[in-house]
Amino acid sequence: MLEVVFSNKKPLAKMVKVIVMSEGKSIKTDLLSEDEACLVKKAIIQADFSGEEGKFVDVFGGRAKILLAGIGKQKDDLAAQRLGRELFVKLYNDEKAYIMAENDKEGQNVAFGVLLGSYSFDKYKTEKKADDFPKLEQIVVRASKEKVAQEDFRHYLALATAVRYAKDLCNEPANYLTPEVFAQDVERLKYLGLKVEVLDEEALKLKGLGLIAAVGKGSKNPPKMVVASWMGNRASKEYDLAIIGKGICFDAGGLSLKPNPGMSEMKMDMAGAAAAIASLKAAALQGIRKNIIAVMGLAENMPGENAMKIGDVYTAYNGKTVEIMNADAEGRLVVADCLAYVQKNYKIKNMVDIATLGSLKTTLGNVYAGVFANNKTLADKLIKAGEKTGEKLWLMPLDKEYDKKISSLIADIRNVAVDGKASIVSANFLKKFVEKGILWAHIDISGVRLDKGGLASGFGVMLLNEFIRGL
């Protein structure tokens, strides 16, 4: 990862100088030489540049490269982060850059954006040449109080690390990231102070986690359930939040086999579990004084000879029986068992599950994730956290009328709607596994798991981190 340093000293001569300019405001040139200041003023006039968001001006004629970067008029943390993401592309072939923002907070957010924009996943590229890799190694950010700014930036650095972790997990090919490997990777995080328990296939059956076990039956790679916790508040044994993540490491659809185009993104059907454990990692790195538990159901949904069949009935951890009417509606089964397990075995206040379940991309596109909740205050807090982090949520309905769609003739419920409509019904299915008095929300990230370049977006990590900090 890039090195980020804060300084109140003048930039070195060979450093690229980046000047962040607010729309309609005069530019600060106090760290530039007299000649550089003149060049900058001329460039602004020639380019008719006024600091509009997303616009850049290269200043030529100086000893070193100077770049003017517009942050816009309605600037906030997100605008600064967007600018930082774009800056990384502009600075790709430069070794060091000095960023001059209007204030320390803005500078930290620009630097955070640069870190987010610098992400790549090229571990399986064998023919890349040295010139194909970014040369940028360090950014120095102007700060009036450099030690304070460096300390404050630890929050952003931890969050950037966690987002990268979630993305790495999602981008990993399914032949490498099996349920067992995923579980082992989570166990590795014990060094951060996390407690981790892994339930293997035998333990799942013994404890009555029948739905997770059923989903994993068709694969040679057995299912797991991972329970990880961060006890930031040792004075309490109660958990402030339980995060449940869907971890289908590959979803072929089981015996309800997906068409080939539908499988291209299915190594990322564990994006919910990735966001859950990455959120826990962020909390640990930041030393958040909250108690958080993450429960992840890990499995592969394959059409093997032992795969669950249409019409089968399986018993969930809480004793409910579920008739399988579509083997490709497996995510809700895994999440349901995790929901039931965490409520029975741990003291929790709030419960949020994050998963790629329905087909909300048709409704919300790749801009918003859907949120369903049994408590308006909880939903509002999540939505506000999404607004602050740029990971937007749209409130979706939960209504008893949808319960009729998953009634079964031979079991307690069926796993899909009678009429085949799934987006909202999947949330109503999960609601059946939430105990009275528990505040619960379901976040469906099916339409937002990818970034514009086709890699994992890491959606949910920043959102959940902000939500946790506000509990």
SULTA-V33213 format. One record per residue. N is the residue number from 1. SS is DSSP state (a for helix, b for strand, c for the rest). Layout:
n=N ss=SS
n=N ss=SS
This chain:
n=1 ss=c
n=2 ss=c
n=3 ss=b
n=4 ss=b
n=5 ss=b
n=6 ss=b
n=7 ss=b
n=8 ss=c
n=9 ss=c
n=10 ss=c
n=11 ss=c
n=12 ss=c
n=13 ss=c
n=14 ss=c
n=15 ss=c
n=16 ss=b
n=17 ss=b
n=18 ss=b
n=19 ss=b
n=20 ss=b
n=21 ss=b
n=22 ss=b
n=23 ss=c
n=24 ss=c
n=25 ss=c
n=26 ss=c
n=27 ss=c
n=28 ss=c
n=29 ss=c
n=30 ss=c
n=31 ss=c
n=32 ss=c
n=33 ss=c
n=34 ss=a
n=35 ss=a
n=36 ss=a
n=37 ss=a
n=38 ss=a
n=39 ss=a
n=40 ss=a
n=41 ss=a
n=42 ss=a
n=43 ss=a
n=44 ss=a
n=45 ss=a
n=46 ss=a
n=47 ss=a
n=48 ss=c
n=49 ss=c
n=50 ss=c
n=51 ss=c
n=52 ss=c
n=53 ss=c
n=54 ss=c
n=55 ss=c
n=56 ss=b
n=57 ss=b
n=58 ss=b
n=59 ss=b
n=60 ss=c
n=61 ss=c
n=62 ss=c
n=63 ss=c
n=64 ss=c
n=65 ss=c
n=66 ss=b
n=67 ss=b
n=68 ss=b
n=69 ss=b
n=70 ss=b
n=71 ss=b
n=72 ss=b
n=73 ss=c
n=74 ss=c
n=75 ss=c
n=76 ss=c
n=77 ss=a
n=78 ss=a
n=79 ss=a
n=80 ss=a
n=81 ss=a
n=82 ss=a
n=83 ss=a
n=84 ss=a
n=85 ss=a
n=86 ss=a
n=87 ss=a
n=88 ss=a
n=89 ss=a
n=90 ss=a
n=91 ss=c
n=92 ss=c
n=93 ss=c
n=94 ss=c
n=95 ss=c
n=96 ss=b
n=97 ss=b
n=98 ss=b
n=99 ss=b
n=100 ss=b
n=101 ss=c
n=102 ss=c
n=103 ss=c
n=104 ss=a
n=105 ss=a
n=106 ss=a
n=107 ss=a
n=108 ss=a
n=109 ss=a
n=110 ss=a
n=111 ss=a
n=112 ss=a
n=113 ss=a
n=114 ss=a
n=115 ss=a
n=116 ss=a
n=117 ss=a
n=118 ss=c
n=119 ss=c
n=120 ss=c
n=121 ss=c
n=122 ss=c
n=123 ss=c
n=124 ss=c
n=125 ss=c
n=126 ss=c
n=127 ss=c
n=128 ss=c
n=129 ss=c
n=130 ss=a
n=131 ss=a
n=132 ss=a
n=133 ss=c
n=134 ss=c
n=135 ss=c
n=136 ss=c
n=137 ss=c
n=138 ss=b
n=139 ss=b
n=140 ss=b
n=141 ss=b
n=142 ss=b
n=143 ss=c
n=144 ss=c
n=145 ss=c
n=146 ss=a
n=147 ss=a
n=148 ss=a
n=149 ss=a
n=150 ss=a
n=151 ss=a
n=152 ss=a
n=153 ss=a
n=154 ss=a
n=155 ss=a
n=156 ss=a
n=157 ss=a
n=158 ss=a
n=159 ss=a
n=160 ss=a
n=161 ss=a
n=162 ss=a
n=163 ss=a
n=164 ss=a
n=165 ss=a
n=166 ss=a
n=167 ss=a
n=168 ss=a
n=169 ss=a
n=170 ss=a
n=171 ss=a
n=172 ss=c
n=173 ss=c
n=174 ss=c
n=175 ss=c
n=176 ss=c
n=177 ss=c
n=178 ss=c
n=179 ss=a
n=180 ss=a
n=181 ss=a
n=182 ss=a
n=183 ss=a
n=184 ss=a
n=185 ss=a
n=186 ss=a
n=187 ss=a
n=188 ss=a
n=189 ss=a
n=190 ss=a
n=191 ss=a
n=192 ss=a
n=193 ss=c
n=194 ss=c
n=195 ss=b
n=196 ss=b
n=197 ss=b
n=198 ss=b
n=199 ss=b
n=200 ss=c
n=201 ss=a
n=202 ss=a
n=203 ss=a
n=204 ss=a
n=205 ss=a
n=206 ss=a
n=207 ss=a
n=208 ss=c
n=209 ss=c
n=210 ss=a
n=211 ss=a
n=212 ss=a
n=213 ss=a
n=214 ss=a
n=215 ss=a
n=216 ss=a
n=217 ss=a
n=218 ss=a
n=219 ss=c
n=220 ss=c
n=221 ss=c
n=222 ss=c
n=223 ss=c
n=224 ss=b
n=225 ss=b
n=226 ss=b
n=227 ss=b
n=228 ss=b
n=229 ss=b
n=230 ss=b
n=231 ss=b
n=232 ss=c
n=233 ss=c
n=234 ss=c
n=235 ss=c
n=236 ss=c
n=237 ss=c
n=238 ss=c
n=239 ss=b
n=240 ss=c
n=241 ss=b
n=242 ss=b
n=243 ss=b
n=244 ss=b
n=245 ss=b
n=246 ss=b
n=247 ss=b
n=248 ss=b
n=249 ss=b
n=250 ss=b
n=251 ss=b
n=252 ss=c
n=253 ss=c
n=254 ss=c
n=255 ss=c
n=256 ss=c
n=257 ss=c
n=258 ss=c
n=259 ss=c
n=260 ss=a
n=261 ss=a
n=262 ss=a
n=263 ss=a
n=264 ss=c
n=265 ss=c
n=266 ss=a
n=267 ss=a
n=268 ss=a
n=269 ss=c
n=270 ss=c
n=271 ss=a
n=272 ss=a
n=273 ss=a
n=274 ss=a
n=275 ss=a
n=276 ss=a
n=277 ss=a
n=278 ss=a
n=279 ss=a
n=280 ss=a
n=281 ss=a
n=282 ss=a
n=283 ss=a
n=284 ss=a
n=285 ss=a
n=286 ss=a
n=287 ss=c
n=288 ss=c
n=289 ss=c
n=290 ss=c
n=291 ss=b
n=292 ss=b
n=293 ss=b
n=294 ss=b
n=295 ss=b
n=296 ss=b
n=297 ss=b
n=298 ss=b
n=299 ss=b
n=300 ss=b
n=301 ss=b
n=302 ss=c
n=303 ss=c
n=304 ss=c
n=305 ss=c
n=306 ss=c
n=307 ss=c
n=308 ss=c
n=309 ss=c
n=310 ss=c
n=311 ss=c
n=312 ss=c
n=313 ss=b
n=314 ss=b
n=315 ss=b
n=316 ss=c
n=317 ss=c
n=318 ss=c
n=319 ss=c
n=320 ss=c
n=321 ss=b
n=322 ss=b
n=323 ss=b
n=324 ss=c
n=325 ss=c
n=326 ss=c
n=327 ss=c
n=328 ss=c
n=329 ss=c
n=330 ss=c
n=331 ss=a
n=332 ss=a
n=333 ss=a
n=334 ss=a
n=335 ss=a
n=336 ss=a
n=337 ss=a
n=338 ss=a
n=339 ss=a
n=340 ss=a
n=341 ss=a
n=342 ss=a
n=343 ss=a
n=344 ss=a
n=345 ss=a
n=346 ss=c
n=347 ss=c
n=348 ss=b
n=349 ss=c
n=350 ss=b
n=351 ss=b
n=352 ss=b
n=353 ss=b
n=354 ss=b
n=355 ss=b
n=356 ss=c
n=357 ss=c
n=358 ss=c
n=359 ss=c
n=360 ss=c
n=361 ss=a
n=362 ss=a
n=363 ss=a
n=364 ss=a
n=365 ss=c
n=366 ss=c
n=367 ss=c
n=368 ss=c
n=369 ss=b
n=370 ss=b
n=371 ss=b
n=372 ss=b
n=373 ss=b
n=374 ss=c
n=375 ss=c
n=376 ss=a
n=377 ss=a
n=378 ss=a
n=379 ss=a
n=380 ss=a
n=381 ss=a
n=382 ss=a
n=383 ss=a
n=384 ss=a
n=385 ss=a
n=386 ss=a
n=387 ss=a
n=388 ss=a
n=389 ss=a
n=390 ss=c
n=391 ss=c
n=392 ss=c
n=393 ss=b
n=394 ss=b
n=395 ss=b
n=396 ss=c
n=397 ss=c
n=398 ss=c
n=399 ss=c
n=400 ss=a
n=401 ss=a
n=402 ss=a
n=403 ss=a
n=404 ss=a
n=405 ss=a
n=406 ss=a
n=407 ss=c
n=408 ss=c
n=409 ss=c
n=410 ss=c
n=411 ss=c
n=412 ss=c
n=413 ss=b
n=414 ss=b
n=415 ss=c
n=416 ss=c
n=417 ss=c
n=418 ss=c
n=419 ss=c
n=420 ss=c
n=421 ss=c
n=422 ss=c
n=423 ss=a
n=424 ss=a
n=425 ss=a
n=426 ss=a
n=427 ss=a
n=428 ss=a
n=429 ss=a
n=430 ss=a
n=431 ss=a
n=432 ss=c
n=433 ss=c
n=434 ss=c
n=435 ss=c
n=436 ss=c
n=437 ss=c
n=438 ss=c
n=439 ss=b
n=440 ss=b
n=441 ss=b
n=442 ss=b
n=443 ss=b
n=444 ss=b
n=445 ss=c
n=446 ss=c
n=447 ss=c
n=448 ss=c
n=449 ss=c
n=450 ss=b
n=451 ss=c
n=452 ss=c
n=453 ss=c
n=454 ss=c
n=455 ss=c
n=456 ss=b
n=457 ss=c
n=458 ss=c
n=459 ss=c
n=460 ss=c
n=461 ss=a
n=462 ss=a
n=463 ss=a
n=464 ss=a
n=465 ss=a
n=466 ss=a
n=467 ss=a
n=468 ss=a
n=469 ss=a
n=470 ss=c
n=471 ss=c
